[in-house]
Amino acid sequence: MAVKIAHPRVEESIKMDLELMRVAAIILPVLIPALKWLSLPAEVTLFSAMMLEQVDLRRESVNLARFRENFGATGKAWGGGEVVRFPGPVMGKRGVLVEELVSDACIPIQTLVTHGRGKTSSSGCGGGVM
């Protein structure tokens, strides 16, 4: 099992940061008129909704279950022989996510390069992707 626990005050901290961004989004176009076309307040509103959604670990639990369902029983990716293994949710609450521990789960970098969109000179499992 793997347990993910959100810090008790993470949502409060994120909301404070988002409020600062909202204020900056209102003030900056007044100070720099060329920024008006960016619609900063609307963008901050959209970004805020996405960030606050990420704080709720129930959402991650649902997404893990959907990901597992989408890959089906075989776990085959790209129609080839590589099997994608990933954790499934055991329990998801607002601030806690418990998921299965998947050990030795990786896709070799060469498979990602061959079938994915990125290019890398790294080899091995996981290293050099980011």
N, CA, C and O atoms as a DFTB+ gen file, in Angstrom:
520 C
 N C O
     1  1       0.833      -1.185       0.000
     2  2       0.000       0.000       0.000
     3  2       0.880       1.252       0.000
     4  3       1.980       1.276       0.553
     5  1       0.365       2.248      -0.621
     6  2       0.987       3.562      -0.581
     7  2      -0.083       4.531      -0.077
     8  3      -1.239       4.462      -0.494
     9  1       0.306       5.422       0.809
    10  2      -0.638       6.370       1.388
    11  2      -0.176       7.789       1.056
    12  3       0.977       8.155       1.286
    13  1      -1.091       8.566       0.519
    14  2      -0.824       9.967       0.198
    15  2      -1.717      10.799       1.100
    16  3      -2.939      10.648       1.092
    17  1      -1.102      11.673       1.873
    18  2      -1.855      12.511       2.810
    19  2      -1.574      13.971       2.501
    20  3      -0.418      14.388       2.430
    21  1      -2.621      14.735       2.319
    22  2      -2.471      16.170       2.077
    23  2      -2.141      16.866       3.393
    24  3      -2.687      16.528       4.443
    25  1      -1.254      17.827       3.320
    26  2      -0.909      18.618       4.509
    27  2      -2.182      19.275       5.030
    28  3      -3.002      19.739       4.238
    29  1      -2.359      19.322       6.342
    30  2      -3.613      19.846       6.917
    31  2      -3.997      21.246       6.444
    32  3      -5.185      21.548       6.333
    33  1      -3.022      22.102       6.165
    34  2      -3.347      23.478       5.783
    35  2      -3.024      23.781       4.319
    36  3      -2.901      24.944       3.934
    37  1      -2.887      22.739       3.511
    38  2      -2.508      22.974       2.120
    39  2      -3.586      23.753       1.362
    40  3      -3.266      24.646       0.578
    41  1      -4.838      23.427       1.587
    42  2      -5.915      24.122       0.873
    43  2      -5.951      25.604       1.270
    44  3      -6.126      26.475       0.419
    45  1      -5.788      25.873       2.540
    46  2      -5.759      27.259       3.036
    47  2      -4.613      28.034       2.392
    48  3      -4.786      29.180       1.978
    49  1      -3.456      27.410       2.311
    50  2      -2.284      28.052       1.717
    51  2      -2.492      28.315       0.227
    52  3      -2.159      29.387      -0.278
    53  1      -3.044      27.327      -0.463
    54  2      -3.299      27.493      -1.895
    55  2      -4.321      28.602      -2.134
    56  3      -4.156      29.409      -3.050
    57  1      -5.362      28.647      -1.328
    58  2      -6.383      29.697      -1.478
    59  2      -5.781      31.083      -1.279
    60  3      -6.156      32.029      -1.972
    61  1      -4.842      31.207      -0.327
    62  2      -4.185      32.499      -0.097
    63  2      -3.353      32.890      -1.319
    64  3      -3.386      34.041      -1.753
    65  1      -2.610      31.935      -1.870
    66  2      -1.816      32.209      -3.072
    67  2      -2.703      32.584      -4.251
    68  3      -2.377      33.490      -5.018
    69  1      -3.813      31.890      -4.392
    70  2      -4.728      32.185      -5.492
    71  2      -5.362      33.563      -5.350
    72  3      -5.605      34.250      -6.343
    73  1      -5.624      33.956      -4.119
    74  2      -6.174      35.292      -3.888
    75  2      -5.146      36.365      -4.272
    76  3      -5.501      37.392      -4.851
    77  1      -3.893      36.124      -3.949
    78  2      -2.834      37.060      -4.356
    79  2      -2.744      37.140      -5.886
    80  3      -2.568      38.218      -6.453
    81  1      -2.865      35.996      -6.533
    82  2      -2.852      35.980      -7.997
    83  2      -4.049      36.746      -8.555
    84  3      -3.918      37.480      -9.534
    85  1      -5.213      36.575      -7.933
    86  2      -6.423      37.265      -8.390
    87  2      -6.244      38.778      -8.306
    88  3      -6.590      39.505      -9.237
    89  1      -5.706      39.242      -7.191
    90  2      -5.475      40.683      -7.012
    91  2      -4.470      41.190      -8.040
    92  3      -4.671      42.246      -8.640
    93  1      -3.390      40.438      -8.244
    94  2      -2.385      40.835      -9.240
    95  2      -2.998      40.868     -10.643
    96  3      -2.664      41.735     -11.451
    97  1      -3.893      39.922     -10.927
    98  2      -4.531      39.868     -12.242
    99  2      -5.429      41.077     -12.497
   100  3      -5.636      41.475     -13.643
   101  1      -5.953      41.649     -11.431
   102  2      -6.791      42.842     -11.559
   103  2      -5.924      44.094     -11.687
   104  3      -6.214      44.981     -12.490
   105  1      -4.858      44.156     -10.890
   106  2      -4.017      45.356     -10.844
   107  2      -3.092      45.482     -12.052
   108  3      -2.942      46.575     -12.598
   109  1      -2.471      44.385     -12.475
   110  2      -1.478      44.459     -13.553
   111  2      -1.997      45.082     -14.848
   112  3      -1.304      45.918     -15.427
   113  1      -3.182      44.713     -15.325
   114  2      -3.661      45.356     -16.561
   115  2      -3.922      46.857     -16.411
   116  3      -3.891      47.593     -17.398
   117  1      -4.178      47.313     -15.183
   118  2      -4.355      48.749     -14.951
   119  2      -2.995      49.442     -15.073
   120  3      -2.890      50.517     -15.664
   121  1      -1.974      48.827     -14.519
   122  2      -0.619      49.395     -14.563
   123  2       0.027      49.240     -15.941
   124  3       0.777      50.110     -16.384
   125  1      -0.269      48.133     -16.607
   126  2       0.303      47.849     -17.925
   127  2      -0.858      47.527     -18.873
   128  3      -1.233      46.363     -19.014
   129  1      -1.426      48.546     -19.522
   130  2      -2.617      48.358     -20.358
   131  2      -2.472      47.274     -21.431
   132  3      -3.469      46.667     -21.822
   133  1      -1.274      47.023     -21.906
   134  2      -1.081      46.007     -22.942
   135  2      -1.459      44.605     -22.454
   136  3      -1.658      43.700     -23.265
   137  1      -1.558      44.422     -21.142
   138  2      -1.905      43.109     -20.588
   139  2      -3.405      42.820     -20.601
   140  3      -3.824      41.697     -20.319
   141  1      -4.212      43.826     -20.925
   142  2      -5.672      43.631     -20.899
   143  2      -6.124      42.505     -21.820
   144  3      -7.068      41.786     -21.492
   145  1      -5.476      42.342     -22.952
   146  2      -5.895      41.312     -23.908
   147  2      -5.663      39.894     -23.380
   148  3      -6.194      38.937     -23.943
   149  1      -4.888      39.747     -22.321
   150  2      -4.623      38.427     -21.751
   151  2      -5.787      37.898     -20.900
   152  3      -5.832      36.708     -20.588
   153  1      -6.716      38.767     -20.528
   154  2      -7.845      38.374     -19.680
   155  2      -7.360      37.665     -18.414
   156  3      -7.827      36.576     -18.083
   157  1      -6.433      38.289     -17.725
   158  2      -5.819      37.663     -16.543
   159  2      -6.817      37.243     -15.472
   160  3      -6.687      36.140     -14.943
   161  1      -7.811      38.065     -15.123
   162  2      -8.753      37.616     -14.092
   163  2      -9.476      36.317     -14.469
   164  3      -9.651      35.440     -13.624
   165  1      -9.890      36.194     -15.718
   166  2     -10.570      34.964     -16.159
   167  2      -9.622      33.774     -16.110
   168  3     -10.021      32.672     -15.736
   169  1      -8.372      33.995     -16.485
   170  2      -7.389      32.911     -16.463
   171  2      -7.089      32.472     -15.028
   172  3      -6.934      31.281     -14.761
   173  1      -7.010      33.421     -14.121
   174  2      -6.775      33.081     -12.715
   175  2      -7.973      32.315     -12.149
   176  3      -7.798      31.388     -11.357
   177  1      -9.165      32.691     -12.544
   178  2     -10.364      31.964     -12.095
   179  2     -10.319      30.517     -12.564
   180  3     -10.588      29.604     -11.784
   181  1      -9.982      30.304     -13.824
   182  2      -9.874      28.953     -14.370
   183  2      -8.764      28.168     -13.666
   184  3      -8.964      27.017     -13.277
   185  1      -7.611      28.786     -13.506
   186  2      -6.476      28.147     -12.836
   187  2      -6.836      27.807     -11.392
   188  3      -6.480      26.735     -10.902
   189  1      -7.532      28.700     -10.716
   190  2      -7.935      28.476      -9.322
   191  2      -8.816      27.241      -9.198
   192  3      -8.628      26.420      -8.300
   193  1      -9.770      27.117     -10.100
   194  2     -10.670      25.959     -10.062
   195  2      -9.886      24.663     -10.246
   196  3     -10.135      23.678      -9.551
   197  1      -8.948      24.667     -11.175
   198  2      -8.142      23.463     -11.417
   199  2      -7.263      23.138     -10.213
   200  3      -7.135      21.972      -9.839
   201  1      -6.663      24.146      -9.610
   202  2      -5.783      23.909      -8.460
   203  2      -6.571      23.368      -7.272
   204  3      -6.134      22.421      -6.618
   205  1      -7.717      23.955      -6.990
   206  2      -8.516      23.507      -5.849
   207  2      -9.072      22.099      -6.071
   208  3      -9.278      21.349      -5.118
   209  1      -9.308      21.755      -7.319
   210  2      -9.744      20.404      -7.645
   211  2      -8.646      19.388      -7.314
   212  3      -8.935      18.269      -6.890
   213  1      -7.406      19.780      -7.507
   214  2      -6.273      18.883      -7.248
   215  2      -6.059      18.620      -5.762
   216  3      -5.464      17.606      -5.399
   217  1      -6.525      19.502      -4.910
   218  2      -6.348      19.340      -3.468
   219  2      -7.199      18.187      -2.940
   220  3      -6.831      17.534      -1.964
   221  1      -8.324      17.943      -3.581
   222  2      -9.244      16.896      -3.147
   223  2      -8.760      15.557      -3.704
   224  3      -8.871      15.297      -4.902
   225  1      -8.222      14.713      -2.825
   226  2      -7.644      13.448      -3.267
   227  2      -8.696      12.432      -3.710
   228  3      -8.353      11.394      -4.275
   229  1      -9.967      12.721      -3.459
   230  2     -11.025      11.855      -3.997
   231  2     -10.990      11.893      -5.522
   232  3     -11.244      10.885      -6.180
   233  1     -10.678      13.045      -6.070
   234  2     -10.595      13.202      -7.526
   235  2      -9.482      12.301      -8.083
   236  3      -9.665      11.634      -9.101
   237  1      -8.339      12.291      -7.408
   238  2      -7.228      11.444      -7.854
   239  2      -7.622       9.968      -7.781
   240  3      -7.257       9.182      -8.655
   241  1      -8.361       9.598      -6.746
   242  2      -8.829       8.216      -6.610
   243  2      -9.720       7.830      -7.784
   244  3      -9.559       6.753      -8.358
   245  1     -10.647       8.692      -8.141
   246  2     -11.548       8.443      -9.279
   247  2     -10.740       8.340     -10.568
   248  3     -11.001       7.471     -11.400
   249  1      -9.759       9.225     -10.735
   250  2      -8.949       9.209     -11.953
   251  2      -8.107       7.939     -12.057
   252  3      -7.942       7.395     -13.149
   253  1      -7.572       7.462     -10.931
   254  2      -6.815       6.205     -10.939
   255  2      -7.706       5.044     -11.380
   256  3      -7.299       4.205     -12.184
   257  1      -8.915       5.010     -10.848
   258  2      -9.847       3.941     -11.211
   259  2     -10.201       4.019     -12.702
   260  3     -10.273       2.993     -13.378
   261  1     -10.417       5.219     -13.202
   262  2     -10.741       5.401     -14.618
   263  2      -9.558       5.007     -15.499
   264  3      -9.745       4.380     -16.542
   265  1      -8.365       5.361     -15.096
   266  2      -7.161       5.021     -15.849
   267  2      -7.037       3.504     -15.964
   268  3      -6.769       2.972     -17.041
   269  1      -7.235       2.822     -14.848
   270  2      -7.156       1.360     -14.832
   271  2      -8.239       0.767     -15.741
   272  3      -7.974      -0.172     -16.491
   273  1      -9.440       1.309     -15.675
   274  2     -10.547       0.828     -16.515
   275  2     -10.253       1.058     -17.990
   276  3     -10.538       0.197     -18.823
   277  1      -9.686       2.211     -18.319
   278  2      -9.392       2.534     -19.715
   279  2      -8.355       1.598     -20.322
   280  3      -8.429       1.274     -21.507
   281  1      -7.389       1.161     -19.517
   282  2      -6.381       0.247     -20.034
   283  2      -6.895      -1.184     -20.074
   284  3      -6.327      -2.032     -20.763
   285  1      -7.955      -1.452     -19.348
   286  2      -8.533      -2.789     -19.364
   287  2      -7.676      -3.806     -18.644
   288  3      -6.693      -3.466     -17.986
   289  1      -8.058      -5.032     -18.778
   290  2      -7.404      -6.115     -18.051
   291  2      -5.992      -6.393     -18.537
   292  3      -5.157      -6.863     -17.765
   293  1      -5.710      -6.110     -19.810
   294  2      -4.401      -6.484     -20.352
   295  2      -3.305      -5.517     -19.933
   296  3      -2.160      -5.925     -19.740
   297  1      -3.644      -4.236     -19.789
   298  2      -2.627      -3.244     -19.480
   299  2      -1.696      -2.973     -20.643
   300  3      -0.657      -2.336     -20.471
   301  1      -2.056      -3.452     -21.828
   302  2      -1.191      -3.253     -22.999
   303  2      -1.278      -1.813     -23.482
   304  3      -2.359      -1.238     -23.607
   305  1      -0.124      -1.261     -23.745
   306  2      -0.061       0.119     -24.229
   307  2       0.421       0.132     -25.672
   308  3       1.226      -0.715     -26.058
   309  1      -0.046       1.055     -26.455
   310  2       0.395       1.267     -27.833
   311  2       0.222       0.024     -28.702
   312  3       0.885      -0.114     -29.729
   313  1      -0.671      -0.883     -28.290
   314  2      -0.919      -2.078     -29.076
   315  2       0.265      -3.028     -29.135
   316  3       0.264      -3.968     -29.930
   317  1       1.262      -2.798     -28.314
   318  2       2.468      -3.621     -28.363
   319  2       2.572      -4.557     -27.187
   320  3       1.580      -4.890     -26.538
   321  1       3.793      -4.975     -26.927
   322  2       4.026      -5.962     -25.890
   323  2       4.266      -5.389     -24.512
   324  3       4.189      -6.120     -23.525
   325  1       4.551      -4.116     -24.417
   326  2       4.830      -3.532     -23.108
   327  2       3.547      -3.464     -22.285
   328  3       2.496      -3.067     -22.788
   329  1       3.641      -3.846     -21.043
   330  2       2.499      -3.800     -20.151
   331  2       2.650      -2.604     -19.219
   332  3       3.691      -2.421     -18.589
   333  1       1.613      -1.807     -19.140
   334  2       1.621      -0.658     -18.234
   335  2       0.976      -1.099     -16.937
   336  3      -0.164      -1.564     -16.935
   337  1       1.691      -0.959     -15.838
   338  2       1.134      -1.299     -14.531
   339  2       1.126      -0.031     -13.697
   340  3       2.089       0.737     -13.712
   341  1       0.068       0.182     -12.988
   342  2      -0.069       1.380     -12.176
   343  2      -0.956       1.050     -10.995
   344  3      -1.705       0.074     -11.039
   345  1      -0.885       1.839      -9.948
   346  2      -1.668       1.535      -8.749
   347  2      -3.152       1.784      -8.953
   348  3      -3.558       2.649      -9.730
   349  1      -3.937       1.017      -8.247
   350  2      -5.376       1.235      -8.217
   351  2      -5.742       1.806      -6.859
   352  3      -5.058       1.543      -5.871
   353  1      -6.809       2.582      -6.800
   354  2      -7.197       3.167      -5.517
   355  2      -7.801       2.116      -4.593
   356  3      -8.546       1.240      -5.030
   357  1      -7.470       2.218      -3.320
   358  2      -8.066       1.367      -2.297
   359  2      -9.108       2.179      -1.540
   360  3     -10.202       1.698      -1.243
   361  1      -8.739       3.432      -1.233
   362  2      -9.637       4.318      -0.500
   363  2      -9.242       5.757      -0.809
   364  3      -8.059       6.097      -0.793
   365  1     -10.219       6.592      -1.087
   366  2      -9.942       7.998      -1.333
   367  2     -10.878       8.876      -0.545
   368  3     -12.098       8.763      -0.663
   369  1     -10.311       9.751       0.259
   370  2     -11.082      10.761       0.978
   371  2     -10.487      12.113       0.615
   372  3      -9.461      12.180      -0.062
   373  1     -11.108      13.162       1.052
   374  2     -10.666      14.504       0.670
   375  2      -9.172      14.727       0.879
   376  3      -8.496      15.267       0.003
   377  1      -8.653      14.318       2.033
   378  2      -7.249      14.579       2.334
   379  2      -6.364      13.357       2.398
   380  3      -5.192      13.466       2.758
   381  1      -6.903      12.176       2.054
   382  2      -6.128      10.934       2.146
   383  2      -6.439      10.050       0.944
   384  3      -7.598       9.870       0.570
   385  1      -5.389       9.507       0.350
   386  2      -5.542       8.546      -0.733
   387  2      -4.699       7.327      -0.393
   388  3      -3.500       7.441      -0.137
   389  1      -5.334       6.165      -0.394
   390  2      -4.626       4.900      -0.198
   391  2      -4.706       4.164      -1.521
   392  3      -5.787       3.984      -2.081
   393  1      -3.558       3.743      -2.014
   394  2      -3.539       3.033      -3.282
   395  2      -2.624       1.831      -3.199
   396  3      -1.774       1.731      -2.315
   397  1      -2.817       0.923      -4.139
   398  2      -1.967      -0.256      -4.200
   399  2      -0.543       0.169      -4.504
   400  3      -0.314       1.149      -5.213
   401  1       0.393      -0.561      -3.973
   402  2       1.797      -0.315      -4.284
   403  2       2.170      -1.214      -5.447
   404  3       2.016      -2.432      -5.369
   405  1       2.653      -0.627      -6.510
   406  2       3.076      -1.395      -7.676
   407  2       4.587      -1.331      -7.728
   408  3       5.167      -0.293      -8.047
   409  1       5.215      -2.440      -7.413
   410  2       6.675      -2.458      -7.420
   411  2       7.184      -2.922      -8.780
   412  3       6.487      -3.617      -9.519
   413  1       8.386      -2.532      -9.086
   414  2       9.037      -2.899     -10.350
   415  2       8.207      -2.516     -11.563
   416  3       8.271      -3.178     -12.599
   417  1       7.436      -1.459     -11.436
   418  2       6.589      -1.045     -12.549
   419  2       7.252       0.099     -13.299
   420  3       7.457       1.185     -12.756
   421  1       7.579      -0.166     -14.550
   422  2       8.130       0.907     -15.359
   423  2       8.027       0.535     -16.826
   424  3       7.833      -0.626     -17.187
   425  1       8.159       1.532     -17.639
   426  2       8.252       1.325     -19.078
   427  2       9.653       1.791     -19.454
   428  3      10.033       2.917     -19.131
   429  1      10.423       0.949     -20.128
   430  2      11.769       1.376     -20.523
   431  2      11.718       2.660     -21.349
   432  3      10.803       2.863     -22.147
   433  1      12.697       3.507     -21.149
   434  2      12.758       4.789     -21.857
   435  2      12.698       4.584     -23.366
   436  3      12.041       5.355     -24.065
   437  1      13.367       3.567     -23.875
   438  2      13.372       3.344     -25.315
   439  2      11.961       3.120     -25.853
   440  3      11.648       3.530     -26.971
   441  1      11.114       2.471     -25.061
   442  2       9.723       2.260     -25.470
   443  2       8.993       3.592     -25.554
   444  3       8.229       3.829     -26.490
   445  1       9.230       4.466     -24.570
   446  2       8.596       5.789     -24.605
   447  2       9.056       6.588     -25.809
   448  3       8.261       7.287     -26.436
   449  1      10.343       6.488     -26.137
   450  2      10.889       7.228     -27.274
   451  2      10.326       6.674     -28.576
   452  3       9.949       7.432     -29.470
   453  1      10.272       5.356     -28.678
   454  2       9.802       4.724     -29.902
   455  2       8.316       4.958     -30.138
   456  3       7.896       5.249     -31.258
   457  1       7.522       4.830     -29.077
   458  2       6.073       4.916     -29.230
   459  2       5.491       6.236     -28.747
   460  3       4.355       6.574     -29.082
   461  1       6.262       6.984     -27.961
   462  2       5.782       8.257     -27.445
   463  2       6.188       9.381     -28.359
   464  3       6.560       9.157     -29.511
   465  1       6.118      10.586     -27.847
   466  2       6.432      11.752     -28.675
   467  2       7.783      12.358     -28.354
   468  3       8.326      13.120     -29.154
   469  1       8.337      12.028     -27.188
   470  2       9.581      12.656     -26.780
   471  2      10.797      11.981     -27.362
   472  3      10.714      10.879     -27.905
   473  1      11.914      12.642     -27.249
   474  2      13.183      12.072     -27.661
   475  2      14.138      12.219     -26.494
   476  3      14.180      13.256     -25.832
   477  1      14.891      11.182     -26.255
   478  2      15.849      11.224     -25.165
   479  2      17.005      10.305     -25.495
   480  3      16.839       9.338     -26.239
   481  1      18.151      10.589     -24.959
   482  2      19.289       9.708     -25.163
   483  2      19.504       8.820     -23.950
   484  3      20.405       7.981     -23.946
   485  1      18.687       8.997     -22.923
   486  2      18.808       8.196     -21.713
   487  2      18.334       6.780     -21.967
   488  3      17.513       6.531     -22.850
   489  1      18.855       5.866     -21.187
   490  2      18.381       4.499     -21.276
   491  2      18.005       4.050     -19.871
   492  3      18.297       4.733     -18.889
   493  1      17.368       2.921     -19.790
   494  2      16.980       2.423     -18.481
   495  2      15.519       2.711     -18.235
   496  3      14.769       3.047     -19.151
   497  1      15.133       2.575     -17.002
   498  2      13.723       2.682     -16.639
   499  2      13.481       3.955     -15.862
   500  3      13.931       4.076     -14.722
   501  1      12.783       4.902     -16.452
   502  2      12.389       6.108     -15.745
   503  2      13.401       7.241     -15.795
   504  3      12.993       8.400     -15.865
   505  1      14.666       6.971     -15.763
   506  2      15.683       8.019     -15.716
   507  2      15.712       8.841     -16.982
   508  3      15.641       8.301     -18.086
   509  1      15.815      10.130     -16.827
   510  2      15.973      11.012     -17.966
   511  2      14.691      11.420     -18.672
   512  3      14.742      12.113     -19.689
   513  1      13.539      11.003     -18.151
   514  2      12.291      11.374     -18.809
   515  2      12.010      12.846     -18.641
   516  3      11.604      13.515     -19.591
   517  1      12.222      13.357     -17.448
   518  2      11.894      14.750     -17.183
   519  2      13.072      15.643     -17.469
   520  3      12.980      16.859     -17.302
